[in-house]
Amino acid sequence: MLISDKGFASKAFEQELAGLGIELLRPSFKREKRRFGEPMLKKVRQLIESVNDTLKGQLDLEQHGGRTFEGVAIRVAQRILAMAAGIWHNNQTGAPITRSLIAFDH
């Protein structure tokens, strides 16, 4: 299953994906009847936006400093692993807010 926005709307594209065994899940246009799975899209989109906001805001991923694809990938992985370790630590110590990384910000 591939989730997209309205920008990926074309019958040829959907047929090509179907030929590969991939179902396209996207919002319907006003002129279309409601598509299968559309009510679920709002929740998925909110989840994706929340993750993107966390990556940009808390982890400063827009200022990563990587110059190559590998450098960017390493910096992203380091920050995500550091956040996961902080959340795990907060959970283990009974911190009231497990996603807060303020205690680790030096």
KANOR-V108858 format. One line per field, one symbol per residue. ss: DSSP state (A for helix, B for strand, O for the rest). phi: phi as a letter, one per 20 degrees, with the letter a starting at -180 (. if undefined). psi: psi as a letter, one per 20 degrees, with the letter a starting at -180 (. if undefined). A space follows every 10 residues. Layout:
ss = ???
phi = ???
psi = ???
This chain:
ss = OBBOOAAAOO AAAAAAAAAO OOOBBOOOOO OOOOOOOAAA AAAAAAAAAA AAAAAAAOOO AAAOOOOOAA AAAAAAAAAA AAAAAAAAAA AAAOOOOOOO OAAAOO
phi = .ddbdffdda fffffffffe ndeedbfeff fefgefnfgf ffffffffff ffffffffdl ffdfnfdcgf ffgfffffff fffffffgff ffemffcfef dffded
psi = pppraiikoq hgghhgghhj kppporqqrh iqqpqpjhhh hgggghgghg ggggggfhjl iilhjqirgg gggghggghg hggggggggh ghikqhohjp jhhio.
